[in-house]
Amino acid sequence: MSTLLFATAEDAQRGFYSAFERSDFIAMTAVWLHEASVVCVHPAGNALCGWPEIERSWSAILGGGGLGRLEFEVLSTVIRAETAVFTGYEHIAPAGSGVAYAPVLATNVYCRTPQGWKMTLHHASPTAQRNPKRAQAAATPPTRH
């Protein structure tokens, strides 16, 4: 397990997308909470429950390398004392292409642990909306309680 420590929920969110874009499996494992309660749903996929199942899926996804460019367009961010929820669109452009796939609607949930903020849920779904517009909520600062 990596020793990366995410001091804020925003750090963990950036860490997730950085690991994803760089196809860095070790960095991806540092983002996730390694417990039975975690859940991951990849686009058009089934729910993967528990860290071992999720670890295998990320190993397969990131093992090919060369993802290309990945950007997260924020729709909503809610941060509470122990939990953070980020919802938005993932825009993925394959390596060597300037054209992005249709956006994927994603929700990422993190919790505060003694080892810093860790991902507990990633749910990504295809969407028919080709050019999403940012929600008005994206213009407001994150909520902290």
Secondary structure by P-SEA (a helix, b strand, c coil): ccccccccaaaaaaaaaaaaaaccaaaaaaaccccccbbbbcccccccccaaaaaaaaaaaaccccccbbbbbbccccccccbbbbbbbbbbbccccccccccccbbbbbbbccccbbbcbbbbbbbcccccccccccccccccc
